[in-house]
Amino acid sequence: MSFPFPGMDPWLERRGLWPDVHDSLIMTLRRMLVPLVSPKYYIAARQRTVFAVESTDLDFIVPDVSVAQTDAGAVNMKWESTVLAEPTLVEVPVREKIPEDYLEIVEASTHEVITVIEILSLSNKISGRDRRAYEYKRERIFQTPTHLVEIDLLRDGEPMPFTFLQTNGRFNHYRILIKRGDRGRRAHLYPFNVREAIPVFALPLQPEDHEPPVRLGEALKQTYDEYRYDLRLNYNEPPEPPLSDTDAQWAAEILQTKR
């Protein structure tokens, strides 16, 4: 099945799947933007390490050590008469480390970073060291001439802080924040909900440049179709987190039509 929704697919937000979607989408976005900004700029993919948010998705569990069973007869058990104590089974809070990509648009002649493009992960949106680290990076960018494009395609977690300055502020599922390095505390927010198309926005560059449109919705559709995410999603189960009753009914009608 091709990408079914007009905007974000809420089934892609599943905790065990989103890290894979995140990095696939950031690379699709890179491929789309390179011909729009070259040769004046190149786009570098950077990486940091974050801790995975707890998930019960078996596809997302990566073992650190595996133990193979051997032929018991080949082992010299000198302590076989020892009586071993019975343990109590517990679980310890070990979180998987995962790499996370983001993009930098760099001026080719000076190698100066002009724009940073971030797609948020759930680890950025829940309390903990990863959120604190990202907020610190965000604040440092705000204190420089570098532009920040911050894309939040997750309904779960606490959104990054901002304050509405206009009366049309409203609840929204998703948001794109563009903070230009020369605008002080002011930023542009593009909020949208699950039933809406993902907004097309201008990529912030230097003042003398033509700023190309960023078609994030097209990038998401390409990512979904190219990597066959339809084979990894169970649309018979509610998404994670679940939709409201009215949005769930809307999504069910969309999927029924697509099928």
Number of C-alpha atoms within 10 A of each C-alpha: 12 14 19 18 18 14 20 25 18 20 22 23 22 18 22 19 18 18 23 13 18 22 17 20 21 23 17 18 21 21 13 16 19 15 11 17 20 13 11 11 22 20 20 15 13 12 11 9 11 20 18 21 16 15 14 9 11 8 10 17 14 9 7 6 5 6 5 4 6 8 6 8 7 7 8 8 9 7 7 8 7 7 7 7 6 6 6 5 5 5 5 5 6 9 13 15 12 11 13 20 19 19 20 22 26 20 20 14 10 8 11 13 18 20 25 22 21 21 20 20 25 24 19 24 21 17 12 11 13 19 19 15 13 17 16 12 11 16 11 11 18 19 12 13 17 22 25 23 19 19 18 21 25 25 21 18 13 13 17 17 6 11 8 10 8 7 6 7 11 9 9 12 17 20 21 21 18 21 24 24 22 15 12 12 11 14 15 12 15 15 18 20 17 21 15 13 14 23 15 14 15 12 21 24 21 17 8 6 10 13 15 14 13 18 17 22 17 16 19 23 20 18 22 22 13 12 12 14 17 16 9 12 14 10 12 8 9 13 17 15 14 14 17 9 9 9 14 14 12 14 20 15 11 14 16 9 9 12 8
